[in-house]
Every structure is written in structure tokens, then in C-alpha cells.
Amino acid sequence: MSILVFAISCNKQTKNPIQYPETKKADSSTVYFGETVKDPYRWLEDDRSEETAAWVEAQNKVTFAYLDKIPFRNSLKQRLEKIWNYEKITAPFKEGLYTYFSKNDGLQNQYVLYRVQEGSEPEIFLDPNGFSKDGTSSLAGIDFSKNGELAAYSISEGGSDWRKVMVMNTDTKEIIEDTLTNIKFSGISWKGNEGFYYSSYDKPKGSKLSAKTDQHKLYYHKLGTSQKSDVVVFGNKPYQKRRYVGGQVSEDGNYLFISASISTSGNELYLQDLTKPNTPIIPIIQNFDYSTSLLDVSDSTIYLTTNYQAPNQKVVTASVQNPSVENWKDFIPETENVLSIFKGAGYFFAEYMKDAVSLVFQYDYQGNKIREIELPGVGSVSGFSGKKEDAVLYYSFTNYVTPGTIYSFLPKEGVSEVYQKPKISFSPENYTSEQVFYTSEDGTKIPMIITYKKGTKRDGKTPTILYGYGGFNISLTPSFSIANAVWLELGGIYAVPNLRGGGEYGRAWHDAGTQMKKQNVFDDFIAAAEYLIQNHYTSSEFLAIRGGSNGGLLAGAAMTQRPDLFAVALPAVGVMDMLRYHTFTAGAGWAYDYGTVEDSKEMFAYLKGYSPVHNLKPGVSYPATLVTTADHDDRVVPAHSFKFAATLQENQVGNKPTLIRIETNAGHGAGKPVSKTIEEMADIFAFTLYNMGVRELKQ
């Protein structure tokens, strides 16, 4: 197979400055602790106005006119389509009489859910590609009743976090209920075949895509009744607001566990006995200091995962009669590595992160360690989940150069076999990933995995994407990306540091990148860039930074603090206005990580000190920037990106482009059609390479 290579021109800037649309400036401002902060583009927060729609159309016109002129953009799209076009199958799972799995033939916009009975051919059970003509509606989740006779599935339209839920008879595939609507941030948990629990907010006043939602409620829907008569189980007290509430019925069907949070970290936990009518909801934990979740219930023993007195997580047990914290007993104690726990086939599977890669140990229900599971290599695993009666479990393994491969696992024997290996037009043996540790601003050692084609010269001229996140206890572990495979084929380097604010080393690592310590995250990212340059992997002329959501904030903060360090910046769906983020949708729930301007004068000053939209200055040459967002993003509302792009265009000097690409009828990213994903990645790579001086790609 021929490999694309770089042909680099010395002329790295466009000769003629771009004529950006004129963006109106309004006289709007807010006074914080006696300081007036101007906000001239606040009118762009009205995402449903005709004026904002006209601005979006004008910006997209300029952006796509620029992208259309990049000579190799179409070649990138064709290569992405070619490598993407292979059969992808998910791990199977058993529900009732059927085994279910999802499959994408290659370029289908959405995965199709199939099912099969032993001795018969697979049949299509649910095809989300028929939900909408353009593929922008997706299957957001499906949950089956315990006997598999009923299924409730949720649909996301246009990428929105708001869902509608349909109930199906799995035997006939007939919809048996009216559609439930206005459901958000919710799982579905069945109570026998009688009904199910789900969560949502009251319908917000104002725009459904941007209005604040801060009182989540747990509902019970009884089959055969209208949604209007659904009972509020938890969250109906106006003086006791909870931003995230969820309900989970134990596998044996006997108990309901309710988790309630005011932010993305820490939760209350409650228990209700479902074996008797009208039993009270009993508190297990009534503070938000720690995060605790249900693992299982067996013979009246509750198994919980918690970071209470265990920053790296542990498993504890308690009896259903006395479940409060003082009665907990350690079951799988905390170790020096961060724990994630799964259950299936009558066993527990403890996955530990050691420097962001996976180790897995198998335990029985008495707490005995059965074995360490031999993994296919150094990378990330997920799976090992199933019902108690399952005889076979499945897990997937991946890293930056290994496409996700599914393995079957026999828990009693401890034997793994390849179940499904993708037939992709990519050769992992031609690439390498190396983990390095570099020193951040305050002396902290930070791990980073750098992936590139074998034989790549360290001459400082290799186009490099530095990707980061650094927040919300989320860990960036090695995983394969089809789009990044194309970047590697081209000869590019892909580097991912494990910044503070993430979960790679437990709660202490997370907390070290939150609130008044958030600057640590940006320092870690900037130090990663400097390491790559100092060690000649790349140079400032060939270095791009990229991140999405909280990672979009990261990219925005890094480019405003060190505009000299990067050639290209690619902030996606970013949180760019740190003074007002908490006023939109569920944004106030992010306060554990960020704090808010309402906390104190000191917090206001700290947030303003790094807020990307407030730190763009006139007369500065910023990197070539392609901001990406979507008009239906109701998690990080597009106003963040709109205001940032408008301010950047106002302040940029020189000829480096500052563009915004606004996807229409799309959201924060989940459920995005394959066709839109390919187009977006082709545009991102084309923009990046073009602004590093690439003028053609040779076969």
C-alpha cells in the first residue's frame, strides 16, 4: 500500500488576509465584585435568534471557502473514507432468548443493532439509520427487562442531550407505549416487566438548548400509563436541588439504589427495598464528599465502589439492613493504582491503571483473588461485564496503534480467545508508541505517550498533534482512532499527556487540577509541548494543539497564554467563557472542577485570569485557529465558541487564519454520523497541515 508523504512549502501563510464577517458589538457587561467586565458578543448566546443564525451562516461561508481552496483536502477525505470502510462489530450480550450485538458495515452513519438465536441467522433488531434522513438521529441507549421480553430505547435527535424513549415488545418488535419525551442525563432501569425508572429535568424556561437546568428528578414509569402520571421517586423538593439523579435496580430486582449529586464529583446514595410495597428510601450516604456507586447485591450483601478513605478507589461490603458508612467492610482494599471494577459470570474483575495502562485481576464473591488476567499487550481494556449466569464474558483491547479487538473470556478457566479482529487497512507493526515522563512547571512528573511511524527522524520538522483533556477525573488511556491512523500514515506524530485534573492517579491527581489549581493543567500541557520541541520530535512551526469540551478550554487557555508555542490551535466544543459557563444548561454542575464567580472575589479573579475569551489581547499573533462546535450542543453551548471566535477575529494580527466551523443539526459529539465525522476530520487535518506549510500530499 502506498503511504502519503509530506511536500512542504516554505510559504506558511496565506498571502491575502481573510475578510471575516463583521460581528456586531453590543454594550453589554456585568459587574463582579465591583469590577465591570464587558461582554460585547453576549448577543450570540441567543442561539435561536435570526441574528445569530445569520452570523453562523456567514462564518461557515468564510470557513468553507477557505477549506475549499486547500488542494489536498479531498484526498484526505478519500483516505479517511477508505480506512473507515471496514466491518465493525461490538461484543455480544444475552437478553432473554436472544444474543444481541451491534454492527457497522463500514460507512453506515449509525451502528445497527442485530440479534440472533442459536441455530438461526442474525436479524436486524433496530436500525437507527432510519431514524432520520440525514443520519443525525442516533440510538442513545437501550435497556431490556430482566426476562428480555421488553426493551426501552432512547433516541437523540441532532446530537442533543435531550432524549425521547420508546418501549418495544422484543418478540414482535412492536412499539407498545406512547413515546416518552424531555428526558435528559438518564439511564433506564427496569422493575420487572411492570415499568422502569428514568431521570430528567422539568422542561426549562427559554431555549431548550441553552436554558439552565438544575433540579434533576428520578421518575417511575408504569407501563400502560401516560408519562404525565409518572411518579417522582426522588428530587421533588425545591429546597434540595440535585443536578444529577439516577436510579439503578439491583440485578436480583430486589433493591433500588438512588445516586444524587450537585456536581460531577461526589454523591449521596440511597436504598429502597422493592420486595415490599411503600417501603421508605433509606440513606446510605448523605453528603457529597465522596463518590460511591453500586456494584452488586448478593444474599443481602451490598458491594460498593467508593473513594471514601481511598483516593484510588476500593470495594466495600455492607448489609442491606445496616448499609451506612460506619458498617462498611473493606472487600478489595485500595492499592497504589486506580481501580475500576466490573462484574459478570459470578466474579468481579478489578482493572487497575498503572501509568494510564491496564492491569486486570479476577476475584470471587468471597474476596479471593483468582488470577491476574493475561492481556494481549500494553494498552487499555474494557468489558468483563455480564449477568451472573453468563458462562462467557467479552472484553476489548486497544492502544494507539492497535484497532479495538474483542476477546471472549472463560472465567472458570481464565482463557481468552480472539472473538472479532477488525480487518482494517492499517498496519500496526509499522508504528510505535513510547511512554515518556516529563517535568511540569512545579516539578511534577507527567506521563505522555508519543506515537509515530517507525523510522521518523527527530529533526524538529514533523507535524505533530498534542491532544489533552485534564479534568473531571477522566483518564486518557491508550485507544485506537481511525482518524489518527490516517494522521500517523501521513507521517505525523500524535502525543497525549496525562495531565493533572484527570483520573490517572486517583482523586489527588484530579483535585490537583481543579478550581484554584486549574493552572496546573495548562502548565502540564505547555510543558508537554516544550518537551516535544526540546527533544526534537517537532518544533513550534509544526505543532498543533487539540482538545474537546474541557479539552477545548485547555486548548483555548494554552494558546492565549503561549501563542508563540504553537503553529495551529484546534479547540473543539470548548468551555471558553469561565465567568458565565454556570448559567447555561447543566453547567453549574461543573463547579467542583472549576468553581464559579459566585464563590468569592478570589475565585472570580482566578477564573478571569485564564478564561480564554477574556484573555485574547489586541495586537497579538495567535496560532492559526480552527474552532469547531455545533448548533445543537446543549452541554457546552455553542455561544462559548461563538464569542471566542468573534473575539479572536477582532484581535488577531498577521495573516494566520482564525476560523470557526459550525456543524448544523449536531451536538456535543455523541451519535454524530460517520459522514459528518469524516468530513470534520478531513477539514481539521487539511487546515492543520496547510498552516504548517504543506501544499501537496504525494503518493
Buried (B, 14 or more C-beta within 10 A) or exposed (E): EEEBEBEBEEEBEBEEEBEBBEBEEEEEEEEBEEEEBEBBBBBBBBBEEEEBBEBBEBBBEBBEEBBEEBEBBEBBBEBBBEBBBBEBBBBBBBBBEBBBBBBBEEBBBBBBBBBBEEEEEBEEBBBBBEBBEEBBBBBBBBBBBBEBBBBBBBBBBBBBBBBBBBBBEBEEEEEEBEEBEBBBBBBBBBBEEEBBBBBBBEEBEEBBBBBBBBBBBBBBBEBEEEBEEBEEBBBEEEEEBBBBBBBBBBBBBBBBBBBBBBBBBBBBBBBBBBEEEEEEEBBBBEEBEBBBBBBBBBEEBBBBBBBBEBBBBBBBBBEBEEBEBEBBEEBBEBBEBBBBBBBBBBBBBBBBBBEBBBBBBBBEBEBEEBEEBEBBEBBBBBBBBBBBEBEBBBBBBBBBBBBBBBBBBEBEEEEBEEBBEBEBEBEBEEBBBEBBEBEBEEEBEBBBBBBBBEEBEEEBBBBBBBBBBBBBBBBBBBBBBBBBBBBBBBBBBBBBBBBBBBBBBBBEBBBBBBBEEBBBBBBBBBBBBBBBBEEEBBBBBBBBBBBBBBBBBBBBBBBBBBBEBBBBBBBBBBBBBBBBBBBBBBBBBBBBBBBBBEBEEEBBEBBBBBBBBBBBEEEBEBBBBBBBBBBBBBBBBBBBBBBBBBBBBBBBEEBBBBBBBBBBBBBBBEBBBBBBBBBBBBBBBBBBBBBBBBBEBEE
